[in-house]
Amino acid sequence: MKVDKIDDAELSKVLNRLGEAAVNPEAWRDIMDDICKAVGASAALLLQSDIRTPDVPRTASIAEATELYFRNNWHLRDPRAKGFPRMMAGEVVTDLDVMTPEQIRADPMYNELLFPSGFRWFAGIGFWADSAAWALTIQRTGREGPFEAIDKQLLAQLAPRLTETATLATVVGRTTLTAMTDVLDRVRQPALILNREGMVLRTNAAAETGCHSACNIDPLSRGIGVQN
């Protein structure tokens, strides 16, 4: 039976704090903790649509379950993933939007991971970080109860603010990395900025000169690689 509800005033306070994460990535965990308190939930984590790695930002309360989620490859067969396109279209998606109660009770991931970890219900909120699609997933226990229609309406106000914050954070991060490559250029050290797929986003002049003069040598063995 549900005993908690969303505190709109507390959620508004969290919205006003989101800007902190744009300049300090370490702030995400505290902000997600505050979101959980405001919406009557126990845990939250951030997931990217096309890149899933175990180091995703999350609250401490779901750290162990997240490790098991990736270790046992549940991220490759998560039944809730079918709701991701709807999240990115602006809808707050819950378990009951993509599965029936019977399907939830019979699902392997729920029975082997979520239920034993104490989690039962979730809500997913899609947002953009520049061109990357992300979702904030909020987890409730059985006692906290499922997210209802009014909860989804209140949670929807998070999406545009999350997009603003994450996009700004991406810009700030790239500006910082660009400054790093410029500094290394001044001391004639080659530098590359790579994305998670290993694609080069930016090089400095020293790296370009090195690559031209020794094209058969791995650029990373000649200088410093910075991953974005």
N, CA, C and O of each residue as an XYZ file, in Angstrom:
912
protein
N       0.846     -1.196      0.000
C       0.000      0.000      0.000
C       0.877      1.239      0.000
O       1.850      1.316      0.751
N       0.539      2.202     -0.834
C       1.327      3.401     -0.944
C       1.126      4.302      0.267
O      -0.007      4.590      0.655
N       2.233      4.746      0.862
C       2.113      5.617      2.023
C       2.769      6.977      1.774
O       2.554      7.912      2.546
N       3.565      7.100      0.709
C       4.240      8.343      0.412
C       3.617      9.012     -0.802
O       2.958      8.354     -1.607
N       3.821     10.306     -0.936
C       3.373     11.029     -2.103
C       4.406     12.078     -2.459
O       5.301     12.378     -1.669
N       4.278     12.634     -3.651
C       5.240     13.623     -4.086
C       4.988     14.944     -3.379
O       3.858     15.429     -3.314
N       6.053     15.512     -2.854
C       6.001     16.815     -2.203
C       6.396     17.852     -3.259
O       7.577     18.030     -3.558
N       5.400     18.526     -3.814
C       5.652     19.458     -4.918
C       6.596     20.578     -4.503
O       7.436     21.002     -5.296
N       6.470     21.066     -3.262
C       7.339     22.146     -2.805
C       8.794     21.687     -2.740
O       9.697     22.417     -3.149
N       9.021     20.470     -2.222
C      10.382     19.943     -2.145
C      10.940     19.665     -3.534
O      12.129     19.863     -3.785
N      10.068     19.201     -4.443
C      10.516     18.949     -5.814
C      10.933     20.252     -6.485
O      11.896     20.274     -7.252
N      10.221     21.331     -6.205
C      10.579     22.636     -6.757
C      11.949     23.082     -6.257
O      12.721     23.682     -7.004
N      12.249     22.786     -4.986
C      13.564     23.128     -4.439
C      14.665     22.375     -5.179
O      15.733     22.923     -5.451
N      14.389     21.116     -5.500
C      15.379     20.326     -6.238
C      15.590     20.911     -7.631
O      16.720     20.993     -8.112
N      14.499     21.315     -8.275
C      14.612     21.911     -9.601
C      15.530     23.122     -9.580
O      16.297     23.348    -10.516
N      15.446     23.891     -8.516
C      16.277     25.085     -8.391
C      17.742     24.752     -8.140
O      18.614     25.602     -8.322
N      18.018     23.510     -7.719
C      19.393     23.092     -7.444
C      20.076     22.434     -8.640
O      21.289     22.222     -8.617
N      19.319     22.113     -9.674
C      19.873     21.338    -10.778
C      21.069     22.016    -11.441
O      21.965     21.343    -11.952
N      21.081     23.334    -11.431
C      22.189     24.037    -12.057
C      23.537     23.673    -11.466
O      24.558     23.796    -12.142
N      23.562     23.225    -10.213
C      24.817     22.839     -9.570
C      25.517     21.726    -10.349
O      26.744     21.697    -10.452
N      24.709     20.804    -10.900
C      25.278     19.661    -11.608
C      25.924     20.056    -12.927
O      26.744     19.313    -13.465
N      25.559     21.224    -13.454
C      26.144     21.661    -14.718
C      27.626     21.982    -14.576
O      28.398     21.811    -15.519
N      28.010     22.439    -13.417
C      29.416     22.812    -13.191
C      30.141     21.847    -12.259
O      31.366     21.888    -12.140
N      29.375     20.978    -11.600
C      29.985     20.013    -10.683
C      29.289     18.661    -10.814
O      28.270     18.426    -10.165
N      29.829     17.771    -11.645
C      29.205     16.462    -11.846
C      28.998     15.674    -10.558
O      28.098     14.838    -10.476
N      29.833     15.939     -9.548
C      29.705     15.222     -8.285
C      28.396     15.553     -7.574
O      27.990     14.840     -6.656
N      27.743     16.621     -7.990
C      26.492     17.036     -7.349
C      25.313     16.150     -7.727
O      24.282     16.183     -7.055
N      25.442     15.357     -8.794
C      24.314     14.549     -9.260
C      23.789     13.609     -8.170
O      22.578     13.453     -8.012
N      24.694     12.990     -7.429
C      24.247     12.010     -6.429
C      23.394     12.677     -5.352
O      22.331     12.169     -4.998
N      23.854     13.805     -4.835
C      23.080     14.501     -3.807
C      21.744     14.985     -4.354
O      20.721     14.921     -3.673
N      21.766     15.470     -5.591
C      20.521     15.948     -6.200
C      19.539     14.797     -6.383
O      18.341     14.955     -6.148
N      20.048     13.636     -6.805
C      19.158     12.482     -6.976
C      18.620     11.995     -5.635
O      17.479     11.541     -5.549
N      19.437     12.088     -4.591
C      18.949     11.756     -3.247
C      17.794     12.677     -2.866
O      16.792     12.230     -2.308
N      17.941     13.961     -3.169
C      16.887     14.924     -2.838
C      15.632     14.689     -3.676
O      14.514     14.873     -3.193
N      15.819     14.283     -4.928
C      14.666     13.951     -5.766
C      13.900     12.791     -5.150
O      12.672     12.814     -5.075
N      14.637     11.777     -4.710
C      13.999     10.609     -4.096
C      13.185     11.014     -2.865
O      12.056     10.557     -2.686
N      13.758     11.866     -2.024
C      13.039     12.312     -0.832
C      11.779     13.071     -1.203
O      10.748     12.937     -0.544
N      11.863     13.872     -2.264
C      10.720     14.693     -2.667
C       9.601     13.875     -3.300
O       8.434     14.260     -3.229
N       9.951     12.742     -3.923
C       8.927     11.971     -4.642
C       8.575     10.653     -3.958
O       7.892      9.815     -4.548
N       9.033     10.459     -2.718
C       8.686      9.247     -1.996
C       9.269      7.995     -2.608
O       8.579      6.986     -2.752
N      10.556      8.059     -2.973
C      11.230      6.921     -3.588
C      12.497      6.585     -2.813
O      12.928      7.346     -1.947
N      13.087      5.437     -3.132
C      14.263      4.973     -2.390
C      15.564      5.065     -3.155
O      16.632      5.022     -2.544
N      15.515      5.190     -4.480
C      16.754      5.193     -5.255
C      16.525      5.820     -6.618
O      15.396      5.949     -7.090
N      17.641      6.206     -7.238
C      17.577      6.760     -8.587
C      18.918      6.551     -9.272
O      19.960      6.497     -8.619
N      18.882      6.434    -10.598
C      20.109      6.351    -11.374
C      19.867      6.929    -12.757
O      18.728      7.038    -13.212
N      20.965      7.299    -13.422
C      20.910      7.862    -14.763
C      21.416      6.824    -15.753
O      22.453      6.200    -15.527
N      20.689      6.637    -16.847
C      21.084      5.678    -17.874
C      21.075      6.358    -19.238
O      20.165      7.124    -19.555
N      22.100      6.068    -20.044
C      22.143      6.586    -21.407
C      21.592      5.533    -22.350
O      21.782      4.338    -22.127
N      20.914      5.965    -23.400
C      20.201      5.029    -24.265
C      21.123      4.059    -24.996
O      20.842      2.862    -25.044
N      22.218      4.557    -25.567
C      23.048      3.710    -26.422
C      24.360      3.284    -25.795
O      25.081      2.467    -26.369
N      24.688      3.827    -24.617
C      25.934      3.451    -23.940
C      25.594      3.068    -22.512
O      25.131      3.905    -21.737
N      25.816      1.829    -22.162
C      25.498      1.368    -20.815
C      26.763      0.862    -20.145
O      27.306     -0.170    -20.542
N      27.233      1.570    -19.142
C      28.421      1.157    -18.408
C      28.116      1.151    -16.918
O      27.240      1.893    -16.473
N      28.818      0.330    -16.132
C      28.521      0.199    -14.703
C      28.762      1.457    -13.879
O      28.304      1.547    -12.740
N      29.481      2.437    -14.445
C      29.812      3.634    -13.665
C      28.750      4.725    -13.780
O      29.051      5.904    -13.596
N      27.518      4.341    -14.082
C      26.460      5.335    -14.236
C      26.223      6.072    -12.917
O      26.347      5.478    -11.846
N      25.882      7.365    -12.987
C      25.558      8.095    -11.749
C      24.344      7.475    -11.070
O      23.339      7.199    -11.725
N      24.431      7.253     -9.757
C      23.302      6.658     -9.033
C      23.396      7.032     -7.554
O      24.434      7.491     -7.077
N      22.310      6.829     -6.859
C      22.324      7.024     -5.418
C      22.992      5.814     -4.773
O      23.010      4.725     -5.347
N      23.539      6.013     -3.580
C      24.219      4.921     -2.883
C      23.270      3.769     -2.598
O      23.700      2.619     -2.509
N      21.984      4.065     -2.456
C      20.995      3.044     -2.108
C      20.791      1.984     -3.180
O      20.239      0.918     -2.906
N      21.233      2.273     -4.400
C      21.034      1.286     -5.467
C      22.374      0.842     -6.061
O      22.407      0.230     -7.128
N      23.468      1.147     -5.378
C      24.799      0.818     -5.894
C      24.975     -0.685     -6.110
O      25.430     -1.105     -7.174
N      24.620     -1.498     -5.113
C      24.805     -2.940     -5.235
C      23.927     -3.526     -6.327
O      24.383     -4.362     -7.107
N      22.675     -3.097     -6.393
C      21.767     -3.599     -7.421
C      22.240     -3.195     -8.815
O      22.087     -3.959     -9.768
N      22.815     -1.997     -8.936
C      23.323     -1.542    -10.230
C      24.492     -2.397    -10.684
O      24.594     -2.738    -11.863
N      25.374     -2.747     -9.757
C      26.504     -3.614    -10.093
C      26.013     -4.966    -10.600
O      26.536     -5.487    -11.585
N      25.010     -5.536     -9.931
C      24.445     -6.811    -10.371
C      23.726     -6.666    -11.705
O      23.756     -7.574    -12.536
N      23.087     -5.534    -11.904
C      22.358     -5.245    -13.145
C      23.288     -5.359    -14.349
O      22.929     -5.954    -15.365
N      24.485     -4.786    -14.229
C      25.437     -4.831    -15.335
C      26.219     -6.141    -15.361
O      26.481     -6.685    -16.433
N      26.592     -6.648    -14.192
C      27.383     -7.878    -14.151
C      26.622     -9.050    -14.770
O      27.212     -9.886    -15.455
N      25.323     -9.106    -14.530
C      24.508    -10.206    -15.050
C      23.802     -9.866    -16.359
O      22.903    -10.583    -16.800
N      24.226     -8.757    -16.971
C      23.744     -8.353    -18.298
C      22.244     -8.077    -18.374
O      21.623     -8.247    -19.424
N      21.666     -7.648    -17.241
C      20.247     -7.278    -17.297
C      20.042     -6.028    -18.147
O      18.944     -5.800    -18.655
N      21.091     -5.214    -18.307
C      20.954     -4.011    -19.126
C      20.715     -4.347    -20.600
O      20.266     -3.501    -21.373
N      21.022     -5.593    -20.980
C      20.791     -6.026    -22.360
C      19.407     -6.635    -22.556
O      18.993     -6.875    -23.690
N      18.688     -6.887    -21.463
C      17.369     -7.520    -21.562
C      16.390     -6.948    -20.542
O      15.529     -7.655    -20.019
N      16.537     -5.682    -20.276
C      15.648     -4.994    -19.350
C      14.294     -4.763    -20.030
O      14.241     -4.037    -21.023
N      13.206     -5.349    -19.539
C      11.904     -5.206    -20.207
C      11.385     -3.773    -20.195
O      10.517     -3.429    -20.997
N      11.896     -2.943    -19.313
C      11.444     -1.556    -19.242
C      12.035     -0.696    -20.348
O      11.561      0.413    -20.595
N      13.081     -1.208    -21.022
C      13.739     -0.441    -22.075
C      12.796     -0.126    -23.229
O      13.011      0.837    -23.965
N      11.749     -0.938    -23.387
C      10.804     -0.675    -24.476
C      10.088      0.673    -24.306
O       9.507      1.203    -25.253
N      10.141      1.211    -23.092
C       9.506      2.500    -22.849
C      10.402      3.685    -23.155
O       9.959      4.828    -23.047
N      11.669      3.443    -23.540
C      12.606      4.541    -23.741
C      12.159      5.510    -24.828
O      12.243      6.720    -24.616
N      11.682      5.034    -25.996
C      11.229      5.996    -27.017
C      10.120      6.914    -26.505
O      10.069      8.090    -26.865
N       9.241      6.381    -25.673
C       8.171      7.206    -25.117
C       8.720      8.234    -24.138
O       8.224      9.359    -24.073
N       9.750      7.850    -23.372
C      10.385      8.810    -22.465
C      10.973      9.966    -23.258
O      10.807     11.128    -22.886
N      11.660      9.649    -24.353
C      12.309     10.694    -25.132
C      11.296     11.541    -25.898
O      11.630     12.618    -26.391
N      10.078     11.061    -25.995
C       9.013     11.842    -26.623
C       8.322     12.744    -25.607
O       7.390     13.473    -25.948
N       8.778     12.692    -24.366
C       8.245     13.590    -23.353
C       7.320     12.974    -22.337
O       6.768     13.681    -21.494
N       7.136     11.659    -22.398
C       6.230     10.984    -21.461
C       7.006     10.408    -20.280
O       8.082      9.837    -20.457
N       6.467     10.558    -19.098
C       7.023      9.863    -17.935
C       6.473      8.436    -17.983
O       5.258      8.240    -17.979
N       7.354      7.452    -18.028
C       6.950      6.058    -18.237
C       7.164      5.255    -16.956
O       8.201      5.378    -16.305
N       6.193      4.446    -16.606
C       6.294      3.563    -15.443
C       6.216      2.107    -15.884
O       5.944      1.807    -17.046
N       6.462      1.209    -14.930
C       6.365     -0.236    -15.213
C       5.015     -0.565    -15.838
O       4.936     -1.297    -16.825
N       3.965     -0.018    -15.255
C       2.617     -0.370    -15.687
C       2.246      0.224    -17.038
O       1.186     -0.087    -17.580
N       3.111      1.080    -17.590
C       2.890      1.585    -18.944
C       3.423      0.616    -19.989
O       3.005      0.666    -21.146
N       4.343     -0.267    -19.596
C       4.965     -1.165    -20.569
C       4.748     -2.640    -20.240
O       5.058     -3.509    -21.056
N       4.214     -2.930    -19.041
C       3.993     -4.316    -18.632
C       2.710     -4.412    -17.826
O       2.283     -3.443    -17.198
N       2.099     -5.589    -17.849
C       0.941     -5.830    -17.003
C       1.424     -6.302    -15.628
O       2.568     -6.742    -15.509
N       0.592     -6.226    -14.592
C       1.002     -6.745    -13.280
C       1.426     -8.205    -13.342
O       2.353     -8.618    -12.645
N       0.748     -8.982    -14.176
C       1.097    -10.403    -14.319
C       2.484    -10.567    -14.927
O       3.269    -11.410    -14.490
N       2.777     -9.759    -15.933
C       4.097     -9.827    -16.560
C       5.194     -9.412    -15.585
O       6.274    -10.002    -15.576
N       4.920     -8.408    -14.773
C       5.891     -7.970    -13.776
C       6.175     -9.087    -12.778
O       7.331     -9.355    -12.453
N       5.121     -9.738    -12.293
C       5.300    -10.810    -11.303
C       6.085    -11.990    -11.870
O       6.774    -12.693    -11.131
N       5.979    -12.211    -13.199
C       6.637    -13.365    -13.810
C       7.999    -13.037    -14.418
O       8.733    -13.943    -14.813
N       8.338    -11.769    -14.494
C       9.558    -11.381    -15.207
C      10.822    -11.798    -14.450
O      10.910    -11.586    -13.241
N      11.804    -12.391    -15.147
C      13.044    -12.838    -14.500
C      13.828    -11.710    -13.830
O      14.330    -11.890    -12.720
N      13.943    -10.550    -14.485
C      14.737     -9.474    -13.894
C      14.125     -8.975    -12.590
O      14.842     -8.687    -11.632
N      12.811     -8.874    -12.555
C      12.151     -8.442    -11.329
C      12.365     -9.465    -10.215
O      12.648     -9.106     -9.072
N      12.227    -10.735    -10.564
C      12.318    -11.793     -9.549
C      13.746    -12.072     -9.092
O      13.967    -12.437     -7.937
N      14.705    -11.906     -9.976
C      16.081    -12.241     -9.635
C      16.908    -11.035     -9.174
O      17.931    -11.203     -8.510
N      16.470     -9.828     -9.522
C      17.250     -8.649     -9.180
C      16.463     -7.624     -8.364
O      16.851     -7.286     -7.246
N      15.365     -7.134     -8.923
C      14.672     -6.010     -8.289
C      13.995     -6.393     -6.976
O      14.220     -5.747     -5.953
N      13.167     -7.438     -6.996
C      12.464     -7.827     -5.773
C      13.432     -8.173     -4.640
O      13.236     -7.702     -3.520
N      14.490     -8.995     -4.894
C      15.425     -9.299     -3.812
C      16.178     -8.073     -3.302
O      16.614     -8.044     -2.151
N      16.333     -7.058     -4.162
C      17.027     -5.831     -3.754
C      16.098     -4.847     -3.062
O      16.535     -3.799     -2.587
N      14.803     -5.190     -3.006
C      13.846     -4.342     -2.317
C      13.106     -3.361     -3.194
O      12.299     -2.574     -2.700
N      13.372     -3.395     -4.516
C      12.717     -2.459     -5.418
C      11.576     -3.137     -6.182
O      11.644     -4.325     -6.501
N      10.533     -2.362     -6.469
C       9.386     -2.954     -7.152
C       8.839     -2.079     -8.283
O       8.395     -2.596     -9.308
N       8.869     -0.763     -8.098
C       8.249      0.139     -9.072
C       9.269      1.172     -9.566
O      10.209      1.530     -8.857
N       9.055      1.641    -10.802
C       9.968      2.667    -11.301
C       9.214      3.673    -12.149
O       8.117      3.404    -12.640
N       9.831      4.849    -12.311
C       9.366      5.858    -13.258
C      10.581      6.350    -14.017
O      11.626      6.602    -13.417
N      10.458      6.491    -15.331
C      11.568      6.940    -16.165
C      11.255      8.272    -16.819
O      10.179      8.459    -17.386
N      12.204      9.198    -16.736
C      12.040     10.533    -17.296
C      13.148     10.760    -18.315
O      14.324     10.770    -17.949
N      12.804     10.940    -19.569
C      13.798     11.132    -20.619
C      14.261     12.570    -20.715
O      13.492     13.500    -20.473
N      15.539     12.748    -21.073
C      16.070     14.087    -21.301
C      17.287     13.987    -22.215
O      17.804     12.897    -22.463
N      17.732     15.125    -22.705
C      18.856     15.164    -23.636
C      20.058     15.840    -23.006
O      19.917     16.808    -22.259
N      21.244     15.323    -23.312
C      22.505     15.972    -22.973
C      23.183     16.245    -24.304
O      23.899     15.396    -24.834
N      22.950     17.441    -24.840
C      23.354     17.759    -26.198
C      22.591     16.820    -27.132
O      21.367     16.925    -27.221
N      23.273     15.902    -27.834
C      22.570     14.989    -28.736
C      22.394     13.594    -28.151
O      21.853     12.711    -28.816
N      22.842     13.382    -26.916
C      22.753     12.065    -26.269
C      21.447     11.937    -25.481
O      21.065     12.844    -24.741
N      20.774     10.804    -25.651
C      19.512     10.546    -24.961
C      19.769      9.838    -23.637
O      20.453      8.815    -23.593
N      19.213     10.392    -22.551
C      19.381      9.850    -21.212
C      18.020      9.677    -20.554
O      17.014     10.217    -21.014
N      18.010      8.918    -19.473
C      16.794      8.793    -18.665
C      17.167      8.791    -17.190
O      18.113      8.122    -16.773
N      16.416      9.543    -16.418
C      16.490      9.461    -14.960
C      15.464      8.424    -14.543
O      14.269      8.605    -14.781
N      15.915      7.338    -13.922
C      14.993      6.300    -13.473
C      14.915      6.343    -11.951
O      15.931      6.286    -11.258
N      13.705      6.444    -11.455
C      13.458      6.565    -10.025
C      12.802      5.282     -9.538
O      11.837      4.809    -10.138
N      13.322      4.717     -8.451
C      12.888      3.408     -7.977
C      12.135      3.517     -6.644
O      12.568      4.208     -5.722
N      11.015      2.827     -6.571
C      10.259      2.746     -5.318
C      10.170      1.298     -4.850
O      10.224      0.365     -5.651
N      10.034      1.136     -3.557
C       9.823     -0.178     -2.965
C       8.341     -0.529     -3.055
O       7.523      0.298     -3.460
N       8.002     -1.760     -2.677
C       6.597     -2.150     -2.658
C       5.785     -1.312     -1.696
O       4.636     -0.976     -1.982
N       6.367     -0.971     -0.559
C       5.663     -0.164      0.435
C       5.405      1.250     -0.073
O       4.365      1.842      0.215
N       6.362      1.787     -0.832
C       6.202      3.144     -1.360
C       5.152      3.207     -2.464
O       4.546      4.254     -2.694
N       4.944      2.092     -3.140
C       3.865      1.995     -4.106
C       4.208      2.487     -5.496
O       5.215      3.172     -5.679
N       3.386      2.147     -6.485
C       3.646      2.546     -7.872
C       3.421      4.039     -8.082
O       2.763      4.702     -7.280
N       3.974      4.550     -9.166
C       3.761      5.940     -9.542
C       2.400      6.053    -10.231
O       2.106      5.308    -11.165
N       1.584      6.978     -9.768
C       0.245      7.156    -10.300
C       0.212      8.311    -11.291
O       1.221      8.984    -11.503
N      -0.946      8.538    -11.896
C      -1.084      9.555    -12.943
C      -0.674     10.941    -12.449
O       0.022     11.671    -13.155
N      -1.099     11.304    -11.246
C      -0.741     12.622    -10.722
C       0.751     12.718    -10.462
O       1.339     13.788    -10.623
N       1.379     11.605    -10.059
C       2.827     11.579     -9.860
C       3.547     11.854    -11.183
O       4.517     12.610    -11.227
N       3.059     11.234    -12.251
C       3.686     11.395    -13.556
C       3.582     12.842    -14.030
O       4.508     13.360    -14.653
N       2.477     13.482    -13.743
C       2.318     14.885    -14.135
C       3.332     15.774    -13.429
O       3.908     16.678    -14.034
N       3.545     15.509    -12.146
C       4.506     16.305    -11.383
C       5.942     16.012    -11.814
O       6.770     16.920    -11.896
N       6.229     14.744    -12.086
C       7.577     14.375    -12.500
C       7.930     14.925    -13.880
O       9.106     15.127    -14.184
N       6.923     15.165    -14.711
C       7.167     15.644    -16.075
C       7.896     16.987    -16.082
O       8.592     17.310    -17.045
N       7.739     17.769    -15.015
C       8.394     19.075    -14.978
C       9.913     18.945    -14.840
O      10.639     19.916    -15.052
N      10.397     17.751    -14.485
C      11.837     17.535    -14.382
C      12.510     17.483    -15.745
O      13.659     17.904    -15.882
N      11.806     16.968    -16.765
C      12.436     16.696    -18.061
C      13.121     17.913    -18.681
O      14.308     17.830    -18.999
N      12.426     19.044    -18.869
C      13.116     20.177    -19.506
C      14.271     20.717    -18.689
O      15.273     21.160    -19.252
N      14.148     20.687    -17.360
C      15.231     21.190    -16.520
C      16.440     20.250    -16.569
O      17.585     20.702    -16.550
N      16.176     18.939    -16.633
C      17.275     17.981    -16.766
C      17.998     18.176    -18.093
O      19.226     18.103    -18.147
N      17.248     18.424    -19.160
C      17.858     18.662    -20.471
C      18.725     19.912    -20.445
O      19.845     19.906    -20.956
N      18.211     20.977    -19.854
C      18.994     22.219    -19.746
C      20.297     21.973    -18.983
O      21.371     22.394    -19.412
N      20.184     21.290    -17.856
C      21.350     21.052    -17.002
C      22.366     20.154    -17.689
O      23.558     20.459    -17.708
N      21.892     19.041    -18.258
C      22.806     18.082    -18.869
C      23.473     18.646    -20.117
O      24.652     18.387    -20.359
N      22.735     19.410    -20.908
C      23.318     20.016    -22.104
C      24.372     21.050    -21.717
O      25.438     21.116    -22.329
N      24.072     21.853    -20.704
C      25.046     22.829    -20.232
C      26.276     22.129    -19.669
O      27.403     22.572    -19.892
N      26.062     21.033    -18.940
C      27.192     20.284    -18.380
C      28.093     19.744    -19.487
O      29.316     19.733    -19.351
N      27.476     19.292    -20.592
C      28.247     18.789    -21.723
C      29.091     19.895    -22.332
O      30.264     19.692    -22.644
N      28.490     21.065    -22.499
C      29.220     22.209    -23.064
C      30.371     22.617    -22.143
O      31.487     22.862    -22.601
N      30.085     22.688    -20.838
C      31.125     23.055    -19.871
C      32.261     22.043    -19.906
O      33.435     22.413    -19.879
N      31.899     20.747    -19.966
C      32.913     19.694    -19.999
C      33.798     19.790    -21.228
O      35.016     19.636    -21.134
N      33.192     20.045    -22.381
C      33.980     20.143    -23.610
C      34.854     21.396    -23.603
O      35.978     21.380    -24.105
N      34.331     22.477    -23.033
C      35.134     23.697    -22.936
C      36.360     23.450    -22.069
O      37.460     23.898    -22.390
N      36.159     22.731    -20.968
C      37.277     22.416    -20.073
C      38.311     21.551    -20.767
O      39.512     21.787    -20.645
N      37.835     20.534    -21.507
C      38.753     19.644    -22.206
C      39.497     20.384    -23.309
O      40.682     20.141    -23.535
N      38.797     21.293    -24.000
C      39.450     22.086    -25.041
C      40.556     22.943    -24.439
O      41.642     23.063    -25.006
N      40.265     23.536    -23.283
C      41.280     24.344    -22.610
C      42.487     23.491    -22.243
O      43.627     23.950    -22.324
N      42.234     22.236    -21.834
C      43.329     21.337    -21.471
C      44.221     21.067    -22.678
O      45.446     21.088    -22.561
N      43.609     20.810    -23.848
C      44.418     20.517    -25.038
C      45.230     21.739    -25.444
O      46.365     21.612    -25.903
N      44.641     22.932    -25.272
C      45.359     24.156    -25.624
C      46.568     24.353    -24.703
O      47.644     24.734    -25.163
N      46.392     24.094    -23.406
C      47.499     24.227    -22.465
C      48.612     23.254    -22.822
O      49.786     23.625    -22.817
N      48.253     22.008    -23.134
C      49.264     21.013    -23.496
C      49.964     21.387    -24.801
O      51.135     21.067    -25.009
N      49.221     22.073    -25.678
C      49.814     22.514    -26.934
C      50.931     23.518    -26.678
O      51.950     23.522    -27.369
N      50.725     24.371    -25.671
C      51.726     25.406    -25.361
C      53.034     24.800    -24.867
O      54.103     25.383    -25.044
N      52.941     23.624    -24.246
C      54.172     22.972    -23.785
C      54.563     21.837    -24.728
O      55.349     20.955    -24.385
N      53.983     21.891    -25.934
C      54.324     20.967    -27.021
C      54.069     19.509    -26.675
O      54.840     18.621    -27.039
N      52.971     19.280    -25.963
C      52.549     17.909    -25.661
C      51.298     17.600    -26.471
O      50.316     18.340    -26.398
N      51.320     16.511    -27.245
C      50.135     16.165    -28.040
C      48.982     15.700    -27.155
O      49.201     15.061    -26.126
N      47.760     16.023    -27.556
C      46.580     15.626    -26.785
C      45.426     15.342    -27.721
O      45.248     16.014    -28.736
N      44.640     14.329    -27.362
C      43.435     13.969    -28.100
C      42.263     13.943    -27.133
O      42.412     13.522    -25.986
N      41.106     14.387    -27.585
C      39.875     14.222    -26.822
C      39.062     13.161    -27.541
O      38.730     13.311    -28.716
N      38.744     12.085    -26.827
C      37.991     10.978    -27.404
C      36.635     10.878    -26.743
O      36.480     11.208    -25.567
N      35.632     10.412    -27.517
C      34.349     10.102    -26.881
C      34.388      8.654    -26.417
O      35.408      7.978    -26.546
N      33.262      8.183    -25.873
C      33.243      6.825    -25.306
C      33.451      5.747    -26.356
O      33.876      4.641    -26.025
N      33.155      6.052    -27.633
C      33.343      5.061    -28.687
C      34.762      5.066    -29.231
O      35.088      4.285    -30.126
N      35.613      5.946    -28.694
C      36.989      6.017    -29.165
C      37.181      6.936    -30.348
O      38.277      6.990    -30.906
N      36.143      7.668    -30.754
C      36.250      8.593    -31.871
C      36.897      9.891    -31.399
O      36.613     10.374    -30.303
N      37.756     10.443    -32.224
C      38.466     11.666    -31.876
C      37.539     12.868    -32.058
O      37.019     13.108    -33.148
N      37.340     13.624    -30.963
C      36.525     14.827    -31.020
C      37.367     16.065    -31.314
O      36.910     16.994    -31.979
N      38.611     16.067    -30.810
C      39.478     17.234    -30.991
C      40.927     16.820    -30.782
O      41.229     15.972    -29.943
N      41.813     17.427    -31.551
C      43.251     17.259    -31.348
C      43.879     18.637    -31.249
O      43.323     19.621    -31.736
N      45.031     18.698    -30.620
C      45.760     19.965    -30.643
C      46.827     19.903    -31.729
O      47.035     18.863    -32.355
N      47.500     21.032    -31.943
C      48.463     21.121    -33.042
C      49.609     20.124    -32.863
O      50.090     19.546    -33.838
N      50.043     19.925    -31.620
C      51.149     18.997    -31.370
C      50.769     17.573    -31.765
O      51.593     16.839    -32.310
N      49.533     17.183    -31.493
C      49.081     15.836    -31.851
C      49.007     15.682    -33.362
O      49.400     14.650    -33.905
N      48.501     16.715    -34.046
C      48.398     16.649    -35.501
C      49.775     16.548    -36.134
O      49.965     15.776    -37.074
N      50.745     17.320    -35.632
C      52.109     17.266    -36.150
C      52.716     15.894    -35.922
O      53.370     15.338    -36.805
N      52.494     15.349    -34.725
C      53.031     14.029    -34.402
C      52.453     12.952    -35.284
O      53.169     12.055    -35.728
N      51.142     13.035    -35.545
C      50.487     12.025    -36.376
C      50.978     12.096    -37.810
O      51.119     11.068    -38.473
N      51.242     13.318    -38.297
C      51.714     13.465    -39.668
C      53.134     12.950    -39.827
O      53.489     12.389    -40.864
N      53.947     13.146    -38.785
C      55.359     12.751    -38.889
C      55.582     11.285    -38.564
O      56.624     10.730    -38.911
N      54.625     10.648    -37.905
C      54.783      9.226    -37.541
C      53.428      8.556    -37.646
O      52.869      8.104    -36.647
N      52.906      8.493    -38.851
C      51.539      8.029    -39.049
C      51.353      6.561    -38.730
O      50.219      6.106    -38.579
N      52.450      5.796    -38.621
C      52.315      4.375    -38.327
C      52.329      4.083    -36.833
O      52.235      2.929    -36.414
N      52.448      5.151    -36.025
C      52.503      4.968    -34.574
C      51.168      5.345    -33.968
O      50.584      6.364    -34.338
N      50.684      4.550    -33.055
C      49.433      4.830    -32.354
C      49.522      6.206    -31.703
O      50.417      6.425    -30.886
N      48.617      7.159    -32.036
C      48.683      8.501    -31.469
C      48.640      8.508    -29.947
O      49.261      9.365    -29.318
N      47.921      7.572    -29.349
C      47.825      7.567    -27.894
C      49.149      7.202    -27.240
O      49.382      7.538    -26.079
N      50.018      6.514    -27.980
C      51.317      6.149    -27.399
C      52.283      7.336    -27.431
O      53.347      7.301    -26.813
N      51.893      8.395    -28.166
C      52.774      9.538    -28.302
C      52.375     10.695    -27.392
O      53.165     11.612    -27.170
N      51.173     10.657    -26.872
C      50.760     11.819    -26.103
C      49.732     11.441    -25.043
O      49.798     10.372    -24.437
N      48.781     12.347    -24.837
C      47.803     12.174    -23.773
C      46.427     12.065    -24.386
O      46.038     12.911    -25.191
N      45.695     11.050    -24.025
C      44.323     10.899    -24.496
C      43.368     11.321    -23.406
O      43.496     10.881    -22.263
N      42.413     12.165    -23.740
C      41.397     12.607    -22.778
C      40.050     12.169    -23.276
O      39.654     12.528    -24.385
N      39.327     11.394    -22.478
C      38.027     10.863    -22.895
C      36.912     11.786    -22.439
O      36.904     12.262    -21.304
N      35.966     12.032    -23.345
C      34.804     12.859    -23.011
C      33.602     11.980    -22.784
O      32.517     12.482    -22.491
